[in-house]
Amino acid sequence: MKNLPGGSTLRKPCVILIGSSSGIGKSTIASELAKELGIKHLIETDFIREIVRGIIGPDYAPALHKSSFDAYVTLKDKQRFDGNTASLISAGFEEHASFVIPAIEKVIKRAVADYDDLVLEGVHLVPGLLDVEKFKEDASIHFFVLTADEEVHKERFVKRAMKIKRGGKHLEYFKENRIINNYLVKQALENRVPVINNITIDDTKKRMLTLIKEICKEMIFRHSVDQLDVETDIILNKYGGRIMDVSYFLPGFGEPLKRKVNVYDPVEAKRFIKLLEENPKRKKDLEGLYELSGNIHRHKICAPDEKSLQSMIKELKEKGLLYHPDEELKDVELY
């Protein structure tokens, strides 16, 4: 919020950035999200690239005048990659995107200055290359990278190519686009940008809204380690929610034992539970912590909207996973 004369405040503009390689489904998601949030400004970075191409010619920026997936052919020092195809393609893509990013930042700057909400989508939104930190004081910035399973990606890539009449040679570049997908996911993880597995439009939209809106409530849970799958299935799968942080109430400790967590991906949650099952020692250690705290712990849970949050809490209560959700705790010291 920005302070105005007289003590009133002005809401920060909301800027949503959605990056992914070609064929993942970012344009569809961006359109749905803009519609859901009532954001009228939706821009594809391909249009920004075309403007930059009109200013900088191919003699000065050959990579800019190629597509994102074949810009690597313009690199003059290919030999330094020593046959590492993925690194070569990623370097070409980086070179290509680097010419577009300054113009993207100018667009964001203008939106922020005019207090306009904005959705930007495109392959050129690269975590680590795009500097969003300088806008965070004056705008609510939400950066996402979308991904998909390789077979799903291939199917969508082919459909998109045929739909926009880019069959033939364009279809030969799926491998390069998949490498760009992997590069963007890696950059996102390294720069703490949420990676959303775009399985369905509705699920993806719900997960992104949960992260954007931050409609959350702290709740006290009481369940065993074996019930983690039920908890995560309700919160993450059914409602597209998010689990943040955990506090364990241990007898004899002046403060609860706190651990930072930020779980919104059901695939990652299932992977964690599977690791517990495959590693008895790790599971036993966690069970010991649960037993010490009487299976009681506190989470912040979030949902895409208030109705979903209330429905989520109701279902968690019905499944017996919440401990006194509607009244003050009398026999547990919450610190």
C-alpha positions as YAML, in Angstrom:
chain: A
units: angstrom
residues:
- id: 1
  name: MET
  ca: [0.00, 0.00, 0.00]
- id: 2
  name: LYS
  ca: [1.22, 3.51, -0.84]
- id: 3
  name: ASN
  ca: [0.57, 6.36, 1.61]
- id: 4
  name: LEU
  ca: [-1.27, 9.34, 0.14]
- id: 5
  name: PRO
  ca: [-1.84, 12.88, 1.50]
- id: 6
  name: GLY
  ca: [-4.44, 12.86, 4.25]
- id: 7
  name: GLY
  ca: [-3.46, 9.41, 5.48]
- id: 8
  name: SER
  ca: [-5.28, 7.38, 2.81]
- id: 9
  name: THR
  ca: [-3.59, 4.54, 0.97]
- id: 10
  name: LEU
  ca: [-3.45, 3.26, -2.60]
- id: 11
  name: ARG
  ca: [-3.28, -0.44, -3.37]
- id: 12
  name: LYS
  ca: [-0.08, -1.59, -5.02]
- id: 13
  name: PRO
  ca: [-0.48, -2.61, -8.66]
- id: 14
  name: CYS
  ca: [-0.40, -6.37, -9.23]
- id: 15
  name: VAL
  ca: [2.11, -7.69, -11.78]
- id: 16
  name: ILE
  ca: [1.88, -11.39, -12.67]
- id: 17
  name: LEU
  ca: [4.70, -12.96, -14.70]
- id: 18
  name: ILE
  ca: [4.19, -16.39, -16.28]
- id: 19
  name: GLY
  ca: [7.13, -18.02, -18.02]
- id: 20
  name: SER
  ca: [7.46, -21.38, -19.75]
- id: 21
  name: SER
  ca: [8.76, -22.95, -22.91]
- id: 22
  name: SER
  ca: [6.53, -23.26, -25.98]
- id: 23
  name: GLY
  ca: [3.60, -25.66, -25.72]
- id: 24
  name: ILE
  ca: [3.26, -25.84, -21.93]
- id: 25
  name: GLY
  ca: [0.03, -23.81, -21.90]
- id: 26
  name: LYS
  ca: [1.08, -20.44, -20.47]
- id: 27
  name: SER
  ca: [-1.07, -18.36, -22.85]
- id: 28
  name: THR
  ca: [-4.23, -20.21, -21.83]
- id: 29
  name: ILE
  ca: [-3.40, -19.93, -18.13]
- id: 30
  name: ALA
  ca: [-2.49, -16.25, -18.44]
- id: 31
  name: SER
  ca: [-5.80, -15.49, -20.16]
- id: 32
  name: GLU
  ca: [-7.81, -17.42, -17.55]
- id: 33
  name: LEU
  ca: [-5.95, -15.76, -14.68]
- id: 34
  name: ALA
  ca: [-6.40, -12.26, -16.11]
- id: 35
  name: LYS
  ca: [-10.12, -12.94, -16.54]
- id: 36
  name: GLU
  ca: [-10.45, -14.31, -13.00]
- id: 37
  name: LEU
  ca: [-8.67, -11.31, -11.46]
- id: 38
  name: GLY
  ca: [-10.23, -8.69, -13.74]
- id: 39
  name: ILE
  ca: [-6.85, -7.60, -15.13]
- id: 40
  name: LYS
  ca: [-7.29, -5.88, -18.50]
- id: 41
  name: HIS
  ca: [-3.62, -5.64, -19.49]
- id: 42
  name: LEU
  ca: [-2.33, -8.98, -20.82]
- id: 43
  name: ILE
  ca: [0.87, -8.88, -22.88]
- id: 44
  name: GLU
  ca: [2.85, -11.62, -24.60]
- id: 45
  name: THR
  ca: [6.62, -11.15, -24.56]
- id: 46
  name: ASP
  ca: [6.70, -12.21, -28.24]
- id: 47
  name: PHE
  ca: [5.14, -8.83, -29.09]
- id: 48
  name: ILE
  ca: [7.80, -7.04, -27.05]
- id: 49
  name: ARG
  ca: [10.46, -9.07, -28.88]
- id: 50
  name: GLU
  ca: [9.11, -7.90, -32.24]
- id: 51
  name: ILE
  ca: [9.47, -4.27, -31.19]
- id: 52
  name: VAL
  ca: [13.06, -4.88, -30.06]
- id: 53
  name: ARG
  ca: [13.79, -6.62, -33.38]
- id: 54
  name: GLY
  ca: [12.67, -3.46, -35.15]
- id: 55
  name: ILE
  ca: [15.23, -1.46, -33.20]
- id: 56
  name: ILE
  ca: [18.18, -3.87, -33.17]
- id: 57
  name: GLY
  ca: [19.05, -5.47, -36.49]
- id: 58
  name: PRO
  ca: [20.22, -9.06, -37.12]
- id: 59
  name: ASP
  ca: [23.81, -7.95, -37.79]
- id: 60
  name: TYR
  ca: [24.08, -6.70, -34.20]
- id: 61
  name: ALA
  ca: [21.89, -9.33, -32.50]
- id: 62
  name: PRO
  ca: [21.62, -12.48, -34.62]
- id: 63
  name: ALA
  ca: [20.27, -14.54, -31.68]
- id: 64
  name: LEU
  ca: [17.40, -12.08, -31.23]
- id: 65
  name: HIS
  ca: [16.29, -12.65, -34.81]
- id: 66
  name: LYS
  ca: [16.11, -16.43, -34.38]
- id: 67
  name: SER
  ca: [13.47, -18.29, -32.38]
- id: 68
  name: SER
  ca: [14.11, -19.04, -28.73]
- id: 69
  name: PHE
  ca: [14.69, -22.72, -29.51]
- id: 70
  name: ASP
  ca: [17.21, -22.31, -32.35]
- id: 71
  name: ALA
  ca: [19.06, -19.14, -31.30]
- id: 72
  name: TYR
  ca: [22.02, -21.36, -30.40]
- id: 73
  name: VAL
  ca: [22.96, -21.66, -34.10]
- id: 74
  name: THR
  ca: [24.14, -18.03, -34.01]
- id: 75
  name: LEU
  ca: [26.65, -18.56, -31.18]
- id: 76
  name: LYS
  ca: [30.23, -18.08, -32.33]
- id: 77
  name: ASP
  ca: [31.88, -20.14, -29.60]
- id: 78
  name: LYS
  ca: [29.97, -23.42, -29.93]
- id: 79
  name: GLN
  ca: [33.15, -25.43, -29.43]
- id: 80
  name: ARG
  ca: [33.34, -24.44, -25.75]
- id: 81
  name: PHE
  ca: [30.28, -26.61, -25.04]
- id: 82
  name: ASP
  ca: [32.23, -29.70, -26.15]
- id: 83
  name: GLY
  ca: [29.22, -31.61, -27.41]
- id: 84
  name: ASN
  ca: [26.95, -30.70, -24.47]
- id: 85
  name: THR
  ca: [23.80, -30.06, -26.49]
- id: 86
  name: ALA
  ca: [21.63, -28.99, -23.54]
- id: 87
  name: SER
  ca: [24.14, -26.36, -22.43]
- id: 88
  name: LEU
  ca: [24.52, -25.08, -26.00]
- id: 89
  name: ILE
  ca: [20.77, -24.71, -26.52]
- id: 90
  name: SER
  ca: [20.35, -23.08, -23.09]
- id: 91
  name: ALA
  ca: [23.15, -20.60, -23.81]
- id: 92
  name: GLY
  ca: [21.56, -19.67, -27.15]
- id: 93
  name: PHE
  ca: [18.19, -19.20, -25.47]
- id: 94
  name: GLU
  ca: [19.79, -17.04, -22.77]
- id: 95
  name: GLU
  ca: [21.42, -14.87, -25.43]
- id: 96
  name: HIS
  ca: [18.08, -14.55, -27.23]
- id: 97
  name: ALA
  ca: [16.13, -13.65, -24.07]
- id: 98
  name: SER
  ca: [18.75, -11.17, -22.82]
- id: 99
  name: PHE
  ca: [17.88, -8.74, -25.65]
- id: 100
  name: VAL
  ca: [14.17, -8.79, -24.76]
- id: 101
  name: ILE
  ca: [14.42, -8.56, -20.97]
- id: 102
  name: PRO
  ca: [15.38, -4.84, -20.73]
- id: 103
  name: ALA
  ca: [12.24, -3.98, -22.73]
- id: 104
  name: ILE
  ca: [10.14, -6.28, -20.51]
- id: 105
  name: GLU
  ca: [11.43, -4.44, -17.45]
- id: 106
  name: LYS
  ca: [10.45, -1.13, -19.08]
- id: 107
  name: VAL
  ca: [6.89, -2.44, -19.55]
- id: 108
  name: ILE
  ca: [6.73, -3.49, -15.89]
- id: 109
  name: LYS
  ca: [8.11, -0.11, -14.83]
- id: 110
  name: ARG
  ca: [5.40, 1.70, -16.81]
- id: 111
  name: ALA
  ca: [2.63, -0.48, -15.38]
- id: 112
  name: VAL
  ca: [3.87, 0.16, -11.84]
- id: 113
  name: ALA
  ca: [4.19, 3.93, -12.46]
- id: 114
  name: ASP
  ca: [0.61, 4.05, -13.80]
- id: 115
  name: TYR
  ca: [-0.77, 1.78, -11.02]
- id: 116
  name: ASP
  ca: [-1.98, -0.67, -13.67]
- id: 117
  name: ASP
  ca: [-2.38, -4.37, -12.97]
- id: 118
  name: LEU
  ca: [-0.60, -6.46, -15.58]
- id: 119
  name: VAL
  ca: [-0.22, -10.07, -16.68]
- id: 120
  name: LEU
  ca: [2.92, -10.77, -18.73]
- id: 121
  name: GLU
  ca: [3.48, -14.18, -20.29]
- id: 122
  name: GLY
  ca: [6.21, -15.62, -22.44]
- id: 123
  name: VAL
  ca: [9.32, -17.73, -22.79]
- id: 124
  name: HIS
  ca: [11.52, -14.65, -22.25]
- id: 125
  name: LEU
  ca: [10.55, -14.38, -18.56]
- id: 126
  name: VAL
  ca: [13.68, -16.02, -17.19]
- id: 127
  name: PRO
  ca: [14.23, -16.19, -13.40]
- id: 128
  name: GLY
  ca: [17.68, -14.87, -12.56]
- id: 129
  name: LEU
  ca: [17.88, -12.74, -15.70]
- id: 130
  name: LEU
  ca: [14.74, -10.68, -15.11]
- id: 131
  name: ASP
  ca: [15.26, -8.31, -12.16]
- id: 132
  name: VAL
  ca: [11.93, -8.18, -10.31]
- id: 133
  name: GLU
  ca: [13.40, -7.17, -6.95]
- id: 134
  name: LYS
  ca: [13.57, -3.50, -7.95]
- id: 135
  name: PHE
  ca: [9.77, -3.43, -8.39]
- id: 136
  name: LYS
  ca: [8.74, -5.18, -5.17]
- id: 137
  name: GLU
  ca: [8.59, -2.04, -3.04]
- id: 138
  name: ASP
  ca: [6.03, -0.41, -5.34]
- id: 139
  name: ALA
  ca: [4.17, -3.41, -6.76]
- id: 140
  name: SER
  ca: [2.85, -6.81, -5.80]
- id: 141
  name: ILE
  ca: [5.00, -9.05, -8.03]
- id: 142
  name: HIS
  ca: [4.06, -12.69, -8.63]
- id: 143
  name: PHE
  ca: [6.47, -14.71, -10.79]
- id: 144
  name: PHE
  ca: [5.68, -18.27, -11.93]
- id: 145
  name: VAL
  ca: [7.24, -20.83, -14.23]
- id: 146
  name: LEU
  ca: [4.92, -23.46, -15.68]
- id: 147
  name: THR
  ca: [6.02, -26.96, -16.61]
- id: 148
  name: ALA
  ca: [4.46, -30.29, -17.59]
- id: 149
  name: ASP
  ca: [5.35, -33.95, -17.88]
- id: 150
  name: GLU
  ca: [7.35, -34.60, -21.07]
- id: 151
  name: GLU
  ca: [4.64, -36.63, -22.81]
- id: 152
  name: VAL
  ca: [1.96, -34.06, -21.94]
- id: 153
  name: HIS
  ca: [4.29, -31.30, -23.15]
- id: 154
  name: LYS
  ca: [4.90, -33.08, -26.46]
- id: 155
  name: GLU
  ca: [1.17, -33.57, -27.08]
- id: 156
  name: ARG
  ca: [0.40, -29.91, -26.37]
- id: 157
  name: PHE
  ca: [3.40, -28.76, -28.41]
- id: 158
  name: VAL
  ca: [2.16, -30.63, -31.48]
- id: 159
  name: LYS
  ca: [-1.43, -29.36, -31.07]
- id: 160
  name: ARG
  ca: [-0.22, -25.78, -30.68]
- id: 161
  name: ALA
  ca: [2.04, -26.01, -33.74]
- id: 162
  name: MET
  ca: [-0.81, -27.32, -35.88]
- id: 163
  name: LYS
  ca: [-3.29, -24.78, -34.50]
- id: 164
  name: ILE
  ca: [-1.11, -21.79, -35.38]
- id: 165
  name: LYS
  ca: [-0.10, -23.47, -38.67]
- id: 166
  name: ARG
  ca: [3.51, -24.02, -37.72]
- id: 167
  name: GLY
  ca: [3.79, -27.67, -38.59]
- id: 168
  name: GLY
  ca: [6.66, -29.26, -40.47]
- id: 169
  name: LYS
  ca: [10.00, -27.84, -39.43]
- id: 170
  name: HIS
  ca: [8.61, -26.26, -36.25]
- id: 171
  name: LEU
  ca: [7.57, -29.70, -34.97]
- id: 172
  name: GLU
  ca: [11.15, -30.90, -35.27]
- id: 173
  name: TYR
  ca: [12.19, -28.60, -32.43]
- id: 174
  name: PHE
  ca: [10.40, -30.30, -29.54]
- id: 175
  name: LYS
  ca: [13.70, -31.56, -28.08]
- id: 176
  name: GLU
  ca: [15.08, -28.02, -28.01]
- id: 177
  name: ASN
  ca: [11.90, -26.71, -26.37]
- id: 178
  name: ARG
  ca: [12.07, -29.45, -23.76]
- id: 179
  name: ILE
  ca: [15.63, -28.41, -22.93]
- id: 180
  name: ILE
  ca: [14.41, -24.82, -22.52]
- id: 181
  name: ASN
  ca: [11.65, -26.11, -20.21]
- id: 182
  name: ASN
  ca: [14.25, -27.86, -18.04]
- id: 183
  name: TYR
  ca: [16.46, -24.76, -18.05]
- id: 184
  name: LEU
  ca: [13.58, -22.50, -16.93]
- id: 185
  name: VAL
  ca: [12.60, -24.92, -14.14]
- id: 186
  name: LYS
  ca: [16.22, -25.03, -12.95]
- id: 187
  name: GLN
  ca: [16.45, -21.23, -12.98]
- id: 188
  name: ALA
  ca: [13.15, -20.97, -11.11]
- id: 189
  name: LEU
  ca: [14.23, -23.37, -8.37]
- id: 190
  name: GLU
  ca: [17.56, -21.58, -7.97]
- id: 191
  name: ASN
  ca: [15.83, -18.20, -7.70]
- id: 192
  name: ARG
  ca: [12.91, -19.30, -5.50]
- id: 193
  name: VAL
  ca: [10.30, -18.76, -8.18]
- id: 194
  name: PRO
  ca: [7.29, -21.11, -7.84]
- id: 195
  name: VAL
  ca: [7.18, -23.91, -10.42]
- id: 196
  name: ILE
  ca: [3.62, -24.98, -11.24]
- id: 197
  name: ASN
  ca: [2.95, -28.33, -12.90]
- id: 198
  name: ASN
  ca: [0.29, -27.41, -15.46]
- id: 199
  name: ILE
  ca: [-1.84, -30.55, -15.42]
- id: 200
  name: THR
  ca: [-5.27, -28.95, -15.91]
- id: 201
  name: ILE
  ca: [-6.37, -25.34, -16.36]
- id: 202
  name: ASP
  ca: [-8.53, -25.38, -13.22]
- id: 203
  name: ASP
  ca: [-5.87, -26.93, -10.96]
- id: 204
  name: THR
  ca: [-3.14, -24.61, -12.22]
- id: 205
  name: LYS
  ca: [-5.33, -21.55, -11.81]
- id: 206
  name: LYS
  ca: [-6.25, -22.54, -8.25]
- id: 207
  name: ARG
  ca: [-2.60, -23.08, -7.25]
- id: 208
  name: MET
  ca: [-1.56, -19.73, -8.69]
- id: 209
  name: LEU
  ca: [-4.48, -17.90, -7.04]
- id: 210
  name: THR
  ca: [-3.54, -19.48, -3.71]
- id: 211
  name: LEU
  ca: [-0.04, -18.01, -4.03]
- id: 212
  name: ILE
  ca: [-1.27, -14.64, -5.32]
- id: 213
  name: LYS
  ca: [-4.17, -13.96, -2.95]
- id: 214
  name: GLU
  ca: [-2.66, -15.43, 0.24]
- id: 215
  name: ILE
  ca: [-6.05, -16.22, 1.82]
- id: 216
  name: CYS
  ca: [-4.69, -18.12, 4.81]
- id: 217
  name: LYS
  ca: [-5.46, -19.23, 8.33]
- id: 218
  name: GLU
  ca: [-3.33, -20.80, 11.05]
- id: 219
  name: MET
  ca: [-4.79, -24.08, 12.28]
- id: 220
  name: ILE
  ca: [-3.84, -26.67, 14.90]
- id: 221
  name: PHE
  ca: [-3.57, -30.21, 13.54]
- id: 222
  name: ARG
  ca: [-3.55, -33.49, 15.40]
- id: 223
  name: HIS
  ca: [-2.71, -36.57, 13.36]
- id: 224
  name: SER
  ca: [-0.03, -39.20, 12.89]
- id: 225
  name: VAL
  ca: [2.67, -39.35, 10.22]
- id: 226
  name: ASP
  ca: [0.62, -42.03, 8.44]
- id: 227
  name: GLN
  ca: [-2.17, -39.48, 7.94]
- id: 228
  name: LEU
  ca: [0.04, -36.98, 6.09]
- id: 229
  name: ASP
  ca: [-1.22, -38.29, 2.77]
- id: 230
  name: VAL
  ca: [-4.83, -37.57, 3.76]
- id: 231
  name: GLU
  ca: [-3.94, -34.04, 4.90]
- id: 232
  name: THR
  ca: [-1.98, -33.17, 1.75]
- id: 233
  name: ASP
  ca: [-4.59, -34.75, -0.53]
- id: 234
  name: ILE
  ca: [-7.32, -32.52, 0.89]
- id: 235
  name: ILE
  ca: [-5.30, -29.30, 0.99]
- id: 236
  name: LEU
  ca: [-3.19, -29.62, -2.15]
- id: 237
  name: ASN
  ca: [-5.14, -31.89, -4.48]
- id: 238
  name: LYS
  ca: [-8.77, -31.17, -3.75]
- id: 239
  name: TYR
  ca: [-8.60, -27.44, -3.04]
- id: 240
  name: GLY
  ca: [-5.38, -26.36, -4.78]
- id: 241
  name: GLY
  ca: [-4.15, -25.05, -1.44]
- id: 242
  name: ARG
  ca: [-0.83, -24.49, 0.24]
- id: 243
  name: ILE
  ca: [0.77, -25.56, 3.52]
- id: 244
  name: MET
  ca: [3.14, -23.09, 5.15]
- id: 245
  name: ASP
  ca: [5.46, -23.58, 8.09]
- id: 246
  name: VAL
  ca: [5.05, -26.03, 10.94]
- id: 247
  name: SER
  ca: [5.38, -25.61, 14.71]
- id: 248
  name: TYR
  ca: [5.69, -28.57, 17.09]
- id: 249
  name: PHE
  ca: [4.67, -28.10, 20.73]
- id: 250
  name: LEU
  ca: [7.20, -30.05, 22.78]
- id: 251
  name: PRO
  ca: [6.85, -30.46, 26.56]
- id: 252
  name: GLY
  ca: [9.52, -28.63, 28.54]
- id: 253
  name: PHE
  ca: [10.44, -26.22, 25.75]
- id: 254
  name: GLY
  ca: [9.82, -22.51, 26.22]
- id: 255
  name: GLU
  ca: [9.16, -22.02, 22.51]
- id: 256
  name: PRO
  ca: [7.65, -24.31, 19.87]
- id: 257
  name: LEU
  ca: [10.03, -26.02, 17.47]
- id: 258
  name: LYS
  ca: [9.48, -24.21, 14.16]
- id: 259
  name: ARG
  ca: [10.31, -25.36, 10.66]
- id: 260
  name: LYS
  ca: [9.88, -23.39, 7.45]
- id: 261
  name: VAL
  ca: [7.87, -25.22, 4.80]
- id: 262
  name: ASN
  ca: [6.10, -24.03, 1.67]
- id: 263
  name: VAL
  ca: [4.23, -26.88, 0.01]
- id: 264
  name: TYR
  ca: [1.86, -26.25, -2.90]
- id: 265
  name: ASP
  ca: [2.81, -29.00, -5.34]
- id: 266
  name: PRO
  ca: [0.98, -32.32, -4.73]
- id: 267
  name: VAL
  ca: [3.61, -34.17, -6.77]
- id: 268
  name: GLU
  ca: [6.34, -32.97, -4.40]
- id: 269
  name: ALA
  ca: [4.19, -33.89, -1.40]
- id: 270
  name: LYS
  ca: [3.68, -37.43, -2.74]
- id: 271
  name: ARG
  ca: [7.41, -37.70, -3.40]
- id: 272
  name: PHE
  ca: [8.15, -36.72, 0.22]
- id: 273
  name: ILE
  ca: [5.67, -39.28, 1.58]
- id: 274
  name: LYS
  ca: [7.13, -41.96, -0.70]
- id: 275
  name: LEU
  ca: [10.64, -41.15, 0.56]
- id: 276
  name: LEU
  ca: [9.41, -41.63, 4.12]
- id: 277
  name: GLU
  ca: [8.02, -45.05, 3.22]
- id: 278
  name: GLU
  ca: [11.28, -46.03, 1.53]
- id: 279
  name: ASN
  ca: [13.43, -44.78, 4.40]
- id: 280
  name: PRO
  ca: [12.24, -46.37, 7.68]
- id: 281
  name: LYS
  ca: [14.82, -44.48, 9.78]
- id: 282
  name: ARG
  ca: [13.72, -41.11, 8.45]
- id: 283
  name: LYS
  ca: [10.08, -42.00, 9.03]
- id: 284
  name: LYS
  ca: [10.82, -43.22, 12.57]
- id: 285
  name: ASP
  ca: [12.61, -39.95, 13.38]
- id: 286
  name: LEU
  ca: [9.61, -37.95, 12.23]
- id: 287
  name: GLU
  ca: [7.25, -40.23, 14.14]
- id: 288
  name: GLY
  ca: [9.34, -39.62, 17.26]
- id: 289
  name: LEU
  ca: [8.91, -35.86, 16.85]
- id: 290
  name: TYR
  ca: [5.17, -36.29, 16.35]
- id: 291
  name: GLU
  ca: [4.88, -38.50, 19.44]
- id: 292
  name: LEU
  ca: [6.82, -36.01, 21.59]
- id: 293
  name: SER
  ca: [4.33, -33.31, 20.62]
- id: 294
  name: GLY
  ca: [1.32, -35.57, 21.07]
- id: 295
  name: ASN
  ca: [0.84, -35.49, 17.27]
- id: 296
  name: ILE
  ca: [-0.07, -31.81, 17.66]
- id: 297
  name: HIS
  ca: [1.39, -29.20, 15.33]
- id: 298
  name: ARG
  ca: [0.43, -25.88, 13.80]
- id: 299
  name: HIS
  ca: [0.33, -24.98, 10.10]
- id: 300
  name: LYS
  ca: [-0.75, -21.99, 8.11]
- id: 301
  name: ILE
  ca: [-3.02, -23.24, 5.32]
- id: 302
  name: CYS
  ca: [-3.98, -21.18, 2.27]
- id: 303
  name: ALA
  ca: [-6.62, -21.44, -0.44]
- id: 304
  name: PRO
  ca: [-7.49, -19.70, -3.73]
- id: 305
  name: ASP
  ca: [-10.59, -18.06, -2.17]
- id: 306
  name: GLU
  ca: [-12.40, -17.75, 1.15]
- id: 307
  name: LYS
  ca: [-15.09, -20.29, 0.22]
- id: 308
  name: SER
  ca: [-12.45, -22.93, -0.60]
- id: 309
  name: LEU
  ca: [-10.63, -22.19, 2.64]
- id: 310
  name: GLN
  ca: [-13.77, -22.72, 4.73]
- id: 311
  name: SER
  ca: [-14.64, -25.92, 2.82]
- id: 312
  name: MET
  ca: [-11.08, -27.16, 3.31]
- id: 313
  name: ILE
  ca: [-11.21, -26.53, 7.06]
- id: 314
  name: LYS
  ca: [-14.59, -28.25, 7.29]
- id: 315
  name: GLU
  ca: [-13.31, -31.36, 5.51]
- id: 316
  name: LEU
  ca: [-10.11, -31.47, 7.58]
- id: 317
  name: LYS
  ca: [-12.29, -31.33, 10.69]
- id: 318
  name: GLU
  ca: [-14.58, -34.09, 9.41]
- id: 319
  name: LYS
  ca: [-11.56, -36.30, 8.78]
- id: 320
  name: GLY
  ca: [-10.44, -35.78, 12.37]
- id: 321
  name: LEU
  ca: [-7.21, -34.00, 11.41]
- id: 322
  name: LEU
  ca: [-7.84, -30.76, 13.32]
- id: 323
  name: TYR
  ca: [-7.48, -30.29, 17.05]
- id: 324
  name: HIS
  ca: [-10.16, -28.01, 18.54]
- id: 325
  name: PRO
  ca: [-10.43, -25.91, 15.35]
- id: 326
  name: ASP
  ca: [-13.29, -23.71, 16.55]
- id: 327
  name: GLU
  ca: [-12.33, -22.95, 20.13]
- id: 328
  name: GLU
  ca: [-9.39, -21.92, 22.25]
- id: 329
  name: LEU
  ca: [-7.01, -24.71, 23.15]
- id: 330
  name: LYS
  ca: [-7.23, -25.41, 26.88]
- id: 331
  name: ASP
  ca: [-4.83, -28.29, 27.37]
- id: 332
  name: VAL
  ca: [-2.07, -27.34, 24.91]
- id: 333
  name: GLU
  ca: [0.28, -24.46, 25.56]
- id: 334
  name: LEU
  ca: [0.56, -22.48, 22.30]
- id: 335
  name: TYR
  ca: [3.23, -20.01, 23.38]
...
